Amino acid sequence: MSAFTAPAFDDVCNDPKIIFDRVAAWAQHYLSGCHSGAADRITYRMRKWTQWMFRRTGCGYKWTNADDRHNNGHFLAAGDYIIDNRCNANWVSKNGNTCADFEAGGWCYSTAWTTNYVFAPTGLHIMPLTGLETEYGIQTAYSCPQCGCTGVMNTDSDTKPADALYPAPSGK
């Protein structure tokens, strides 16, 4: 195994994953010969801790989609989703729209995409439908700098649906 270089710990969203991935790699390297399955259990636990830390720090939040939603050939089933709240200047929607397109179209702050959208009586429910899928969940246009995301993550609570659990409740 290569030497470990600790992250700078200035990126609350991504640095914990570096640590947890390194622990999982250590387990696979040193414990893979054990017949107890310890290496796989540690790897699984590190993946769960990464997900928990991601939500607990506010880098993602849980959103419950109450109804099946359809728009322009896209479908989002009713259920629980994690919204990836990290800033991403390179964001691209499922429709191929970029951050620059959202800015040019005036879509970041348009009520057509938010509270006045016909399928979204309680808030910003259209954004996850066409969002970018990441390893943690769905990233919406509110991750774009043009839509107000600065720094590591979006801290503007006005860009979250009214029913978002933000941050995640403890123990979840």
VOPAGU-2260 file (C-alpha; in pm, 1 decimal, decimal comma):
REM VOPAGU-2260
SITE   aa  ch    i         X         Y         Z
SITE  MET   A    0       0,0       0,0       0,0
SITE  SER   A    1     116,0     348,0     -79,7
SITE  ALA   A    2     179,1     602,5     194,1
SITE  PHE   A    3    -125,1     791,1     311,0
SITE  THR   A    4    -140,8    1166,0     264,1
SITE  ALA   A    5    -403,2    1322,6     486,8
SITE  PRO   A    6    -646,3    1559,4     316,1
SITE  ALA   A    7    -639,5    1928,8     402,6
SITE  PHE   A    8    -977,4    1892,0     581,6
SITE  ASP   A    9   -1108,4    2207,8     418,9
SITE  ASP   A   10   -1368,7    2024,5     208,4
SITE  VAL   A   11   -1634,5    1898,3     447,6
SITE  CYS   A   12   -1817,0    1716,6     165,5
SITE  ASN   A   13   -1534,8    1519,4       7,2
SITE  ASP   A   14   -1255,3    1480,0     265,2
SITE  PRO   A   15   -1438,3    1226,8     487,9
SITE  LYS   A   16   -1471,1     994,9     187,1
SITE  ILE   A   17   -1093,8    1004,3     138,9
SITE  ILE   A   18   -1043,9     882,6     495,5
SITE  PHE   A   19   -1316,9     617,4     484,5
SITE  ASP   A   20   -1199,0     488,4     145,0
SITE  ARG   A   21    -847,3     458,6     282,6
SITE  VAL   A   22    -970,1     255,8     582,7
SITE  ALA   A   23   -1161,0      27,1     344,1
SITE  ALA   A   24    -851,5     -15,1     125,1
SITE  TRP   A   25    -645,4     -99,4     433,4
SITE  ALA   A   26    -900,9    -363,3     534,8
SITE  GLN   A   27    -901,1    -518,4     186,6
SITE  HIS   A   28    -521,3    -523,8     178,6
SITE  TYR   A   29    -450,3    -658,3     526,3
SITE  LEU   A   30    -762,2    -856,2     611,3
SITE  SER   A   31    -863,8   -1005,1     275,7
SITE  GLY   A   32    -705,5   -1339,9     366,5
SITE  CYS   A   33    -923,0   -1376,5     677,5
SITE  HIS   A   34   -1208,8   -1622,3     640,3
SITE  SER   A   35   -1424,2   -1417,5     876,6
SITE  GLY   A   36   -1533,7   -1167,2     611,0
SITE  ALA   A   37   -1396,1    -880,6     820,5
SITE  ALA   A   38   -1254,0    -695,7     519,4
SITE  ASP   A   39   -1589,5    -688,0     340,5
SITE  ARG   A   40   -1774,1    -583,4     656,7
SITE  ILE   A   41   -1531,5    -296,1     713,7
SITE  THR   A   42   -1562,6    -186,4     348,8
SITE  TYR   A   43   -1942,5    -193,4     375,8
SITE  ARG   A   44   -1932,1       2,4     702,7
SITE  MET   A   45   -1700,7     268,0     555,2
SITE  ARG   A   46   -1940,0     313,2     259,6
SITE  LYS   A   47   -2232,5     359,9     502,5
SITE  TRP   A   48   -2033,3     603,0     717,6
SITE  THR   A   49   -1945,1     803,1     404,7
SITE  GLN   A   50   -2314,0     830,6     315,1
SITE  TRP   A   51   -2410,2     920,8     671,8
SITE  MET   A   52   -2136,0    1186,2     697,9
SITE  PHE   A   53   -2235,8    1329,4     359,4
SITE  ARG   A   54   -2589,8    1394,4     480,8
SITE  ARG   A   55   -2498,1    1488,0     836,3
SITE  THR   A   56   -2267,0    1767,5     720,8
SITE  GLY   A   57   -2537,3    1913,0     494,3
SITE  CYS   A   58   -2361,8    1812,0     173,6
SITE  GLY   A   59   -2675,1    1620,8      85,3
SITE  TYR   A   60   -3029,7    1607,4     211,1
SITE  LYS   A   61   -3315,7    1362,4     200,1
SITE  TRP   A   62   -3621,7    1448,6      -3,3
SITE  THR   A   63   -3939,5    1244,9     -27,2
SITE  ASN   A   64   -4108,3    1259,9    -365,1
SITE  ALA   A   65   -4475,2    1207,4    -279,9
SITE  ASP   A   66   -4598,4    1138,2    -634,4
SITE  ASP   A   67   -4467,7     981,5    -954,2
SITE  ARG   A   68   -4347,3    1266,3   -1176,5
SITE  HIS   A   69   -4311,2    1283,1   -1555,8
SITE  ASN   A   70   -4157,8    1561,5   -1764,8
SITE  ASN   A   71   -4014,9    1559,9   -2118,1
SITE  GLY   A   72   -3965,4    1184,4   -2119,4
SITE  HIS   A   73   -3810,8    1174,3   -1772,0
SITE  PHE   A   74   -3965,5     983,0   -1484,5
SITE  LEU   A   75   -3908,3    1008,3   -1109,1
SITE  ALA   A   76   -4093,0     750,1    -901,7
SITE  ALA   A   77   -4246,9     833,3    -568,0
SITE  GLY   A   78   -4002,9     758,0    -286,6
SITE  ASP   A   79   -3705,8     885,3     -88,0
SITE  TYR   A   80   -3409,9    1045,7    -264,3
SITE  ILE   A   81   -3083,7    1202,6    -156,5
SITE  ILE   A   82   -3013,1    1539,1    -317,1
SITE  ASP   A   83   -2640,7    1602,7    -367,4
SITE  ASN   A   84   -2592,7    1957,7    -241,1
SITE  ARG   A   85   -2228,8    2007,5    -346,7
SITE  CYS   A   86   -2135,5    2296,4    -573,6
SITE  ASN   A   87   -2046,0    2184,0    -925,3
SITE  ALA   A   88   -1955,3    2433,3   -1197,7
SITE  ASN   A   89   -1953,8    2145,8   -1450,4
SITE  TRP   A   90   -2311,4    2033,6   -1378,2
SITE  VAL   A   91   -2514,3    1906,9   -1676,8
SITE  SER   A   92   -2881,3    1807,6   -1663,8
SITE  LYS   A   93   -3027,6    1492,9   -1818,0
SITE  ASN   A   94   -3157,3    1724,4   -2092,2
SITE  GLY   A   95   -2801,7    1842,3   -2167,0
SITE  ASN   A   96   -2846,9    2189,0   -2012,5
SITE  THR   A   97   -2539,9    2330,0   -1838,2
SITE  CYS   A   98   -2500,7    2586,9   -1562,5
SITE  ALA   A   99   -2447,5    2851,7   -1831,0
SITE  ASP   A  100   -2774,2    2746,5   -2000,5
SITE  PHE   A  101   -2963,1    2782,3   -1671,8
SITE  GLU   A  102   -2817,4    3129,6   -1623,1
SITE  ALA   A  103   -2886,4    3239,0   -1982,2
SITE  GLY   A  104   -3243,0    3107,7   -1967,7
SITE  GLY   A  105   -3310,6    3273,0   -1633,2
SITE  TRP   A  106   -3412,4    2931,5   -1498,8
SITE  CYS   A  107   -3221,4    2943,7   -1169,5
SITE  TYR   A  108   -3467,9    3179,5   -1005,8
SITE  SER   A  109   -3769,6    3136,4   -1231,0
SITE  THR   A  110   -4086,0    3047,7   -1041,5
SITE  ALA   A  111   -4174,8    2818,8   -1333,1
SITE  TRP   A  112   -3903,9    2581,1   -1202,7
SITE  THR   A  113   -3987,1    2629,0    -838,7
SITE  THR   A  114   -4306,3    2711,7    -651,3
SITE  ASN   A  115   -4531,9    2777,9    -952,4
SITE  TYR   A  116   -4446,8    2461,2   -1145,2
SITE  VAL   A  117   -4759,6    2255,9   -1209,9
SITE  PHE   A  118   -4610,1    1933,2   -1072,2
SITE  ALA   A  119   -4449,4    2104,7    -774,2
SITE  PRO   A  120   -4716,7    2259,1    -553,0
SITE  THR   A  121   -4488,9    2260,1    -248,0
SITE  GLY   A  122   -4156,7    2355,5    -398,6
SITE  LEU   A  123   -3860,6    2265,5    -611,8
SITE  HIS   A  124   -3961,1    1919,7    -724,7
SITE  ILE   A  125   -3888,7    1955,2   -1094,7
SITE  MET   A  126   -3514,7    1998,3   -1044,7
SITE  PRO   A  127   -3442,9    1641,3    -922,5
SITE  LEU   A  128   -3633,1    1498,8   -1219,5
SITE  THR   A  129   -3369,6    1616,9   -1467,6
SITE  GLY   A  130   -3075,2    1635,4   -1225,2
SITE  LEU   A  131   -2730,9    1482,4   -1259,7
SITE  GLU   A  132   -2695,3    1144,0   -1087,9
SITE  THR   A  133   -2386,9    1125,9    -862,1
SITE  GLU   A  134   -2249,9     860,0    -630,2
SITE  TYR   A  135   -2444,9    1021,0    -344,2
SITE  GLY   A  136   -2773,5    1109,7    -510,3
SITE  ILE   A  137   -2921,2    1361,3    -751,7
SITE  GLN   A  138   -2751,1    1694,6    -809,4
SITE  THR   A  139   -2975,1    1978,2    -926,0
SITE  ALA   A  140   -2900,1    2307,8   -1101,5
SITE  TYR   A  141   -2879,2    2465,4    -756,1
SITE  SER   A  142   -2526,8    2319,9    -749,1
SITE  CYS   A  143   -2428,4    2571,2   -1019,2
SITE  PRO   A  144   -2238,4    2887,3    -927,5
SITE  GLN   A  145   -2474,4    3074,0   -1163,5
SITE  CYS   A  146   -2764,8    2959,6    -943,7
SITE  GLY   A  147   -2600,2    3085,2    -625,5
SITE  CYS   A  148   -2385,1    2793,5    -509,5
SITE  THR   A  149   -2060,1    2923,0    -361,6
SITE  GLY   A  150   -1784,0    2739,0    -183,3
SITE  VAL   A  151   -1816,4    2364,9    -120,8
SITE  MET   A  152   -2195,5    2332,9     -94,9
SITE  ASN   A  153   -2521,2    2518,6    -146,0
SITE  THR   A  154   -2622,4    2678,5     184,0
SITE  ASP   A  155   -2926,8    2867,1      52,6
SITE  SER   A  156   -3230,0    2708,8     218,7
SITE  ASP   A  157   -3457,2    2880,7     -37,0
SITE  THR   A  158   -3335,6    2633,0    -299,7
SITE  LYS   A  159   -3458,8    2332,3     -98,3
SITE  PRO   A  160   -3811,5    2192,2    -114,6
SITE  ALA   A  161   -4025,3    2274,4     187,1
SITE  ASP   A  162   -4038,2    1903,4     272,3
SITE  ALA   A  163   -3660,1    1843,9     255,6
SITE  LEU   A  164   -3495,3    1693,9     561,1
SITE  TYR   A  165   -3194,3    1922,4     587,5
SITE  PRO   A  166   -2963,8    1824,6     738,2
SITE  ALA   A  167   -3048,2    1463,2     802,2
SITE  PRO   A  168   -3202,5    1389,7    1139,5
SITE  SER   A  169   -2963,5    1222,0    1381,1
SITE  GLY   A  170   -2955,2     845,2    1363,3
SITE  LYS   A  171   -3078,2     830,9    1003,3
